Amino acid sequence: KLMKIAELECNAVLAFTEIEYNGLSIDVDRWKKQVENLKIEAVQLEIDMNTIIDTDPIFTSARHTAYQTDMFLSDAVVSGTRINWESPREVLKVFQCIDKKLESFGDSEIIKMMNKTKLAPMMKEYREKSKKVSSFGDKFLSNISGVAEHLYPKPKVLILNYPHNPTTTVVEKEFF
């Protein structure tokens, strides 16, 4: 096993040496398209989760009973529940419909709820996509270019570590 690991590391050194020598470019347009796709997917998850809240009787107490009218859109478009899925308070209220004893709603609670409601896996996916958008959106690209401009000598490689150390979590290949 150690020989296989050593062989893998030796091959990786060659790749990193070439990247360091030639530099590594970021396809900004492709990067932005990936982030935009994640935004669209996150919004669709919000819509789908709100639909569950509106249609599943277990979530009656989490529904919004009033809605704001809009002079340009029909009532059908603006009516219905719109949970702020970024609000810990609103999300907790939703999931307390399933478990009244919940006092908070973090990742560990999502895992416990996975088999109790289809909302839990959707919430997990929504949080993952939203985190990627906020971490790697336009602000990230502008930060990289701003930092790289002020370094001397000019960097030839940037190593991006996501999500972060010391976790062993990795992103899917499709993210890149």
N, C-alpha and C positions, 0 to 999 in steps of 0.2 A: 504494500500500500504506500509506503513512504517513497518508493521509487516513482510511482505514478504521480504522487504529489510533487516531487522534485521535478519531474519532467514537465508537468503542467506549469509550475512556477518559472522554469527556464523559458518555456515558450511565451509566457506572459511578459517576461523581461524583454524579450525581443520586440514584442508589440509595443510596450511602453517606451522603449528606446526610440523606436521609429516615430511614435507620437511626439516625444520630447524634441526630437530633431526637426521634424517637419511641422509640428504644431497640430492643433486639432480645431477644426472649425465647427461652428454650430450652425445648422441650417435653420435660420431664424424663422423663415416662413413656415417650415414644417413644424417647428417648435410651437409657433403661435397657433397653427391649425390644430395641433394636438390639444393645447390648452382650451381653445374654443370648442372643440368636440367634447371635452370634459365638462365645460360649462353647460352645454346643451344637454348632455346626459344627466347632469345634476338637476337641472330645471325639470326635465322629464320625470325624474324620480320624485321631486317635490309634488308635481301634478299627480302622479300615481299614488303617493302616500296621502295626499289630501282627498283623493277620490275614495280611498279606503276609509278614511275618517268619516266622509259623508255617507257612505253606503253600508258600513258594518255597524250593526246596532250596539255592539259593545263600546263603541267610541262616542255614543250620544252626548255624554257630558263634556267631551273635548271639542265638540262642534261649535263654530261661531254662529250665533243666532241672528246676528245683524250683518249687513254688508253695506259697503259704501257705494252709492250710485255714481255713475259716470255718464256725462252728457254725450259721449261719443260711442260708448259701447252698450250693447244690449244687456238687460238684466241677467240673461242666461250666462253671459260671459263673466260678469263681475260677481255673481252670486256663488255661494259655496264656501267651504272652509278653506282658509289660507293660513295654515300653521307656519310660524316662523321657525323653520327647522334648525336654525342657528341659535335659537333661544333655549338655554337649558331649562328654563321654567316652563315654557310651552311644551317642550318635548317630554319633560317629566310628567306633566298633566296628561298627555296622551297615553304614556305607558302606565300610568297609575290606573287607567281604565282596565288594564289586564292584571296588575298586581298593586293593590291599594297600599301595601306596606313599603313600596319603593320610596326612598328618601332622596335619591339622586339617580342620575341616569348617565353613566359613562360607558366605556368600552366593555368593562366586565359585566355590566347589567345587560348590554346588548347580547353578549354571548349566552347569558343565562336565558334570554328570551327567544333565542333563535328557533326553538321548536314550538313556542307558544303562539307566535303570530308571524304572518308573512311580512309584517311591518319591520321587524327587527333586522332581517337580512337587507332589506331595502335601506334602512337607516344606516347600517354599517357601510354599505356601498356608497350612499350619499355622502357620508362623512369622509370616506376615502377620496372620493372625487373632489369634494370641496377643498380638502386639505391640499391636494395636488395643485388645484387652481390657485389657491392663495399662496402656496409656497413657490410655484414655478411659473407664475403668470408674467405679465409685462414688467412688473416691478423687479422680478428676479433677473430678467434679461438686462434691464437698465442698470441694475446693481453690478452684474458681471462686467459689462462694458465699462462702467465707471471705475471699478476697482482695477481692471486690467490696464486702463490708460495711465494710471498713476504708479504702476510698479516698474521698477528698474532692476535688473534688465527685464525686458518685456517677457511675460510668461508665454511659454509654448504649449503648456498643458494645464488644464484645470481638472481636478478630480472632484466630481460631484458625488457626495455621499448622501443617499436618500434611503430611508427616511432619516436616520441619524444613528450614530453610535450610542450606546452599545447594543442596540437591538439587532436581531438576526433577520429582521423583516426585509424583504426585497420587493421592488416593484416588478410588475409584469413586463415582459419584453415589449409588448405592444405600446407601453407608455413612451418608449423611445422611438 
